[in-house]
Amino acid sequence: MTQRILVVDDEPHIVELVRYNLVQEGYDVVTAADGEAALVRARSDRPDLIVLDLMLPGVDGLEVCRQLRREAPVPIIMLTAKGGELERVVGLELGADDYVTKPFSPRELIARIRAVLRRIREAAAPPREALQIGSLRLDPATREVALLGRPVDLTAREFDLLSLLMRHPNRVFTRDFLLEHLWGYDFYGSTRTVDMHVSRLREKIEDDPSNPTFIMTVRGVGYKLRATEEGRKRARA
């Protein structure tokens, strides 16, 4: 079945550029030019993914993202202005799945759309058994994480990152590998994206993020999740 993409931007030339390239790739495309129209189209057309500009007239992209996240788990890729790091961070905190910085190439955007949709398909696959390392527990079936028995609220990307690390404790992953494996691209992305997500994940699961006990930095290489053989076990769901 053809997947539907909602493209939201108040610049007509960007909408047409994105629409044309997505149609060439076989997607069904609907569009909106402002936040209010985006909410209406999202609710009526039920897109498989939304490409959402943050700087919209009226209801801005962050508010659109906030409202949609209350209603449905539709994946969202944000379009942000160059240097808009604060908006990107807030958008990711609200649950957006990825971001693309303007100006961008259609090829980059399509690569990220494919990556996000692929992760959604993989997430629908039969779940594996729950994982536990020390006081940290992750359940793929419910996509829930708990620390010392208390729930930890993670975004979809943070969950995927932690899940990968917990499935392979003590294995070192390079930033490039994490970028390609979790984001689905290795040419357009910046490893700063990985660093930012690791930093935010540490803030949620570490007692002292500046002196972590779970996610360790391997200088000049990447990251690993530290676990001794004694402290590692698989928990029954």
C-alpha positions as MATLAB code, in Angstrom:
seq = 'MTQRILVVDDEPHIVELVRYNLVQEGYDVVTAADGEAALVRARSDRPDLIVLDLMLPGVDGLEVCRQLRREAPVPIIMLTAKGGELERVVGLELGADDYVTKPFSPRELIARIRAVLRRIREAAAPPREALQIGSLRLDPATREVALLGRPVDLTAREFDLLSLLMRHPNRVFTRDFLLEHLWGYDFYGSTRTVDMHVSRLREKIEDDPSNPTFIMTVRGVGYKLRATEEGRKRARA';
ca = [
       0.000    0.000    0.000;
       1.257    3.479   -0.900;
       2.456    5.402    2.132;
       1.136    8.927    2.643;
       3.340   11.860    3.645;
       2.019   15.185    4.925;
       4.345   18.090    4.039;
       3.838   21.262    6.092;
       5.647   24.489    5.124;
       4.588   28.062    4.396;
       7.101   28.431    1.562;
       5.405   27.215   -1.658;
       8.671   26.437   -3.476;
       9.810   24.141   -0.654;
       6.458   22.360   -0.568;
       6.553   21.819   -4.319;
      10.177   20.649   -4.270;
       9.481   18.117   -1.517;
       6.152   17.039   -3.012;
       7.645   16.457   -6.464;
      10.522   14.343   -5.183;
       8.335   12.283   -2.855;
       5.854   11.559   -5.638;
       8.775   10.437   -7.816;
       9.673    7.976   -5.052;
       6.170    6.536   -5.053;
       4.686    8.286   -2.000;
       1.217    9.798   -1.797;
       1.659   13.441   -0.728;
      -0.720   15.892    0.932;
       0.309   19.409    1.952;
      -0.508   22.246    4.343;
       0.804   25.823    4.531;
       0.167   26.638    8.203;
      -0.237   24.994   11.584;
      -4.033   24.991   11.706;
      -4.283   23.400    8.259;
      -1.621   20.867    9.277;
      -3.687   19.730   12.254;
      -6.789   19.372   10.074;
      -4.941   17.395    7.380;
      -3.179   15.179    9.918;
      -6.482   14.256   11.532;
      -8.404   13.746    8.293;
      -5.774   12.139    6.021;
      -3.965   10.057    8.665;
      -0.490   10.280    7.098;
       2.187    7.648    7.704;
       4.725   10.437    8.350;
       4.742   14.241    8.634;
       7.457   16.592    7.362;
       6.889   19.635    9.567;
       8.436   23.091    9.335;
       8.799   24.670   12.780;
       8.472   28.304   11.676;
       4.821   28.433   10.627;
       2.349   31.328   10.687;
      -0.317   31.143   13.370;
       0.096   27.838   15.173;
       3.819   27.089   14.991;
       5.386   23.720   14.285;
       6.237   23.025   17.915;
       2.599   23.426   18.939;
       1.496   21.234   16.037;
       3.957   18.584   17.186;
       2.761   18.921   20.786;
      -0.907   18.500   19.863;
      -0.349   15.585   17.494;
       1.782   13.765   20.056;
      -1.196   13.829   22.439;
      -3.377   12.131   19.828;
      -1.314    9.626   17.844;
       2.243    8.288   17.454;
       2.622    9.459   13.827;
       6.350    9.933   13.057;
       7.459   13.528   12.520;
      10.545   14.925   10.775;
      11.116   18.591   11.585;
      12.422   21.203    9.180;
      14.482   23.775   11.093;
      16.419   26.902   10.220;
      20.197   26.771   10.295;
      21.410   27.427   13.825;
      18.006   26.740   15.397;
      19.451   24.309   17.950;
      17.005   25.265   20.708;
      14.014   24.550   18.477;
      15.522   21.199   17.472;
      16.053   20.206   21.092;
      12.518   21.245   22.081;
      11.089   19.406   19.075;
      12.955   16.238   19.959;
      11.783   16.540   23.550;
       8.213   16.734   22.270;
       8.751   13.442   20.478;
       9.781   14.359   16.928;
      11.697   11.510   15.295;
      14.300   13.459   13.337;
      15.154   16.886   11.935;
      16.532   18.345    8.719;
      18.231   21.729    8.651;
      17.416   24.184    5.870;
      18.706   24.421    3.212;
      18.558   20.698    2.520;
      18.678   18.406   -0.485;
      15.644   16.290   -1.414;
      17.941   13.260   -1.393;
      18.798   13.859    2.257;
      15.175   14.283    3.272;
      14.072   11.148    1.420;
      16.859    9.142    3.074;
      15.647   10.220    6.487;
      12.017    9.540    5.663;
      12.930    6.019    4.571;
      14.940    5.495    7.749;
      12.113    6.606   10.048;
       9.513    4.496    8.217;
      11.846    1.485    8.334;
      12.240    1.853   12.098;
       8.460    1.954   12.454;
       8.190   -1.334   10.550;
      10.923   -2.903   12.654;
       9.234   -1.749   15.847;
       6.105   -3.627   14.758;
       8.059   -6.889   14.543;
       7.545   -9.530   17.265;
       9.145   -8.208   20.484;
      12.178   -9.727   22.123;
      12.317  -10.596   25.802;
      12.911   -7.847   28.317;
      16.464   -6.815   29.185;
      17.856   -5.850   32.551;
      21.292   -4.539   33.465;
      21.690   -3.682   37.103;
      18.796   -1.454   38.131;
      17.950   -0.580   34.507;
      15.178   -2.569   32.776;
      13.944   -2.259   29.199;
      10.922   -4.068   27.791;
      10.733   -4.125   23.953;
       7.157   -5.451   24.025;
       5.781   -2.401   25.822;
       8.632   -0.002   24.918;
       8.921    0.852   28.595;
      12.064    1.573   30.603;
      12.374    1.522   34.376;
      15.200    2.513   36.706;
      15.058    1.136   40.236;
      11.477    0.162   39.461;
      10.460    3.694   38.494;
       9.389    4.457   34.897;
      11.725    6.515   32.719;
      10.098    8.642   30.012;
      12.108    8.292   26.780;
      11.504    9.518   23.256;
      11.315    6.899   20.496;
      14.906    7.595   19.415;
      16.256    7.476   22.965;
      14.525    4.136   23.482;
      16.023    2.719   20.268;
      19.494    3.919   21.255;
      19.272    2.437   24.745;
      17.818   -0.798   23.368;
      20.745   -1.257   20.984;
      23.294   -0.616   23.733;
      21.556   -2.934   26.199;
      21.321   -5.755   23.649;
      25.101   -5.605   23.261;
      26.555   -4.687   26.679;
      30.250   -3.787   26.782;
      30.407   -3.605   22.984;
      31.805   -0.327   21.674;
      29.750    1.377   18.965;
      31.256    4.127   16.860;
      29.270    7.322   16.384;
      29.119    6.657   12.650;
      27.663    3.184   13.232;
      25.012    4.535   15.601;
      24.160    7.293   13.152;
      23.766    4.884   10.262;
      22.008    2.131   12.243;
      19.539    4.269   14.178;
      19.052    7.189   11.814;
      19.468    5.208    8.624;
      21.981    7.416    6.877;
      25.718    7.956    7.120;
      26.436   10.626    4.533;
      24.223   13.521    5.546;
      24.086   13.167    9.283;
      26.357   14.717   11.875;
      27.773   12.715   14.762;
      26.714   15.622   16.985;
      23.220   14.184   16.622;
      24.418   11.022   18.369;
      26.234   12.983   21.079;
      23.126   15.068   21.782;
      20.923   11.992   22.180;
      23.459   10.240   24.412;
      23.658   13.358   26.570;
      19.876   13.560   26.937;
      19.642    9.824   27.644;
      22.273   10.114   30.362;
      20.290   12.885   32.020;
      17.386   10.454   32.367;
      19.133    7.272   33.527;
      22.322    8.374   35.275;
      22.600    9.581   38.868;
      25.400   11.890   37.745;
      25.397   12.459   33.949;
      28.896   13.962   34.125;
      30.185   10.754   35.717;
      28.052    8.030   34.087;
      27.853    4.440   35.266;
      25.806    3.012   32.375;
      26.658    4.701   29.069;
      30.405    5.170   28.821;
      32.330    7.298   26.341;
      35.189    5.515   24.616;
      37.443    8.434   23.741;
      38.005    8.868   20.040;
      35.673    5.968   19.167;
      32.110    6.157   20.476;
      29.986    4.690   23.254;
      29.227    1.474   25.093;
      26.906    0.352   27.867;
      29.008   -0.958   30.720;
      27.902   -4.177   32.399;
      29.818   -6.816   34.311;
      28.958  -10.461   33.811;
      27.622  -10.578   37.363;
      25.390   -7.575   36.839;
      24.047   -8.601   33.468;
      20.960  -10.730   33.129;
      17.907  -11.173   30.984;
      14.704  -10.476   32.826;
      11.616  -12.439   32.032;
       8.822  -10.271   30.684;
];
